[in-house]
Amino acid sequence: MTRALLIVDVQNDFTEGGALGVDGGAAVARGITALVRGGAGGAAGGAGAGGAGRASGVSGASASGVSGASASGTSAAYDLVVASRDWHDAGNDNGGHFAGGADPDFVTTWPVHCVAGTVGADYHPSLDTALIDVHVRKGMGEPAYSLFEGVTDDGSRVASVLARAGVDSVDVVGIATDYCVRASALDAVALLGAGVGGLRGSRGAGAGAGGVGAGRVRVLGDLVAGVDARSSAAALDEMRAAGIEVV
């Protein structure tokens, strides 16, 4: 079994004190670092199952020959560690994603967040980035929720990276349970269960990537944090119904 960890949007703007910070975000960052280093893997004192709080790519090749991966990852728990960041354009509304002068509805429109090159777009400092093999940026000039919508620095799609690595088991962690974690997990189960063509957003696959094949997708409930308790619970139910294990 070839295992990958997908770390979704553990960024300053999505953790406490950020533009769209969620309660429990910093604890999630610490817990993910412990997990990837081969520790217990729980976010002690963190968000819990679903982690619902209120809204408060390296180029090159790894030793395994996976395009889009760095050689720096040293995970004791996973064969491949992939991490995404929102990386929105400055100076425009990113396809209506930013509310602009209007009040955001916190469903499809949002305050300005994770602008490329700003501190808010950086990984949270408690996330050990030396353990990440593949860095993904998404949302450049457009709304993007799923990690699979992003690209690595060399332009690879995540589905292609997973396929080349022979990944057949995926764990998903990060922020926010009810938005980007949900979208990423649903795309992952579509990819592993039905091949690349089964992705919700087929653009996430990339041309000629090939299917990964049947596999297992889990969401680690102690290592996610959400915007809203009710929508986070609904998202977890939707994931379970799609065949995703929430553990």
N, C-alpha and C positions, 0 to 999 in steps of 0.2 A: 504494500500500500504506500503510495506517495502522497504525503500530506502537505497541504498549504494552509497558511493562515492569512485571511484577508482582514486587514485593519482599516476600518472606514473612518476617515475624517477626524482623527484625534488631534484637533487643532486648537490654538488659543482662543479663537473666536467662538468655539463651540463648548468651551469649558468655563468654569466659574469666573466671572469678571469679564468675559468676552462679549462681543456684540450680540451673540445668540447663545450665550452660555447656558448649559443645562446642569442641574444639580447632579453631583456624582461623577461629572466628567473627569476631574483630576484623579479620582480614585480609580476610574477605568484605565486611565493612562498608566498609573502605577501597577495595576494588576496585569495589564497586558505585558509590560516589561518583565514582571516576575514569571509569567507564563512562558514567554519566548526564551527566557534564560533557563527554563526547565524547572521552575519552581512549582508551587502548589497551583498557581493559575487562577486563584480567586482574587477578586478585588476586595480585600478585607475592609470592612466598614464602608463598602462602596454602595453601588446603586441597587444591587439585588436583581432578581429575575425581571428583566425588562427595563430596569433602571429608569423609571419614569420620574422626571423632575419637571419643574416649570422652566420655560425659556428664560432665564435670568440674563521623477523617474531618472533613475540613474542609467546612463547609456553603458554599453559594453556587454560583457558576458561573464557569467559565473563559471565556477569550476565545472558545473554540470553542462555548460554549453547553452544555457537558456538566454536567448537574445532579450535584451531589455533588463537584465539582472546585473547587479553589482557583485563584486567578489567579497564584500565586507560582511555579509550576513553570517552569524555564528550561532544560529538557533540550535539548542539541544532538543527541542520538542517538535520542530517542523522541518520538512525538506525545503520549503520555499515560503518566504514571508513577503507579502505584498501589502503596501500601505498607500492609501489614496489621500489626496487633499483637494478641497475646493480651491480653485485658482482663478478667481473671477477677474475680469477686466476692470480697470479703473476708467472712470469718465463716461460710462454708459450703463444702461439698466440691465445688461446681460440678458437680452431677449425677454424683458419683462420680469425677470427674476427678482430684481431690486424694485422696491415700491416707488422709489423716486420721491416726488413731492406728496404723494398720497400716503394714507395710513396703510401699513402692511396688514394683510389678513392672516399671516402666519400659517397659511395653507399652501398657497401658490405664489404669494409675494412676500418679500422679507426685507428687513433693514439691510443696509450695506454691510457686508461681511466678507472675510477671507479674500480680500483684494490682493492680487498677485504682488509679491515682494514686500508685503507689510508684515508686521509682527503678528497680527491676527491670523494670517495664513500659515504661520509657522506651526510645526508640530508642537504639542504641549511638551514642556521641558522634562516631564517625568517619563515620556516615551523614549526609550533608548533607540535612537535611529541607527546606531551601528549594527543593530540586529536585523535591519530591513534589507532584503535582497532587491526588491523592485519598488520603485517610487512612481506613483501615478498621479497625474494632474487632470482635473476635470472641471467643466463649467467655464471654459474660456469663452466668454461672450455669449453664453447660453445657459439655461437651467440644466443641471445635471445632478441626478441623485445617486444613481448606481455607480459603483466603482468601475463597472464594466463599460461605462460610457467614456472613461478617461483614456489617456495614452501615457506611455513611458516617454522619457526624454528622447529616445531614438524612434518614436512614433509607433511602437508596437501596441497592440491591443491586449488587454489582460487575458481574454479568451485564448489568444494565440500563445501567450507566454505559458499559460497552464497546460495547453495541449502539448507544446514542445517538451515540457517537463514531465509529461505523463501523469499529471495529478489526477487522482481518483477519489480524494477525500478533502473536504474543505471545511474549516471552521471560520466563522464570521464574528467579529467583535467590533466595537467602536460606537460612534455617535452619528445620528440619533436613531434610536430603536424604531421610531415610527416614521422615519423618512429614509435616510440614506442606508441605514443598516437593512431595513425592510427591502428596499429596492435591490440592493446588492445580493442579499440572500436569495431572493426570488429569481434573479438572473443566474445565480450560481446553480440553483437546483434545476433550472431549465437547461443550462449548459451541460451539467453532469448527467441529467436524465434523458435529454433528447438531442444532444449534440448542439453545436453552435447555432444552427438554424432555429433552435427553440428559444433563443433569448428574446425577452420582451422587446428590447431595443436592438435589433439585429446589427445596427451599426457598431455595437460594442464588440462584435465578433472579429471583424476584419476579414478581408477576402482570403479565401482558401485556408482558413485556420484549421478546419477539420474538427470533428467532434471529439470531446474528451471521453465520452462513454458513460455508462451507468456508474454512479458513485454516491457518496454520502455527503450531505451538507448539514452542519450543525451551527446553531447560534449559541454562544456561551452566555447564558443569562446573567451571570455575575460580572460580565465584562462588556455590557452595553448600557447606555443611558439615553433616556428619551425626553422629548419635549413635554409631553402631556401623558398623564397616567392612563386615561381612557383610550386614547389613540395608540399608545404603546401596547396596551393589553390586546386591542383589536389587531394590531400588526402581528403580534406573536401568535394569535389564533390563526391569522391568515397564513403565516409561515408554516405552522403545524399542518394546516389543511393541504398545503402544497407539498408535504412530505419532508419538511425540514425538521430536524430534531432540535428542540430547545432544551438545553441541559444546564 
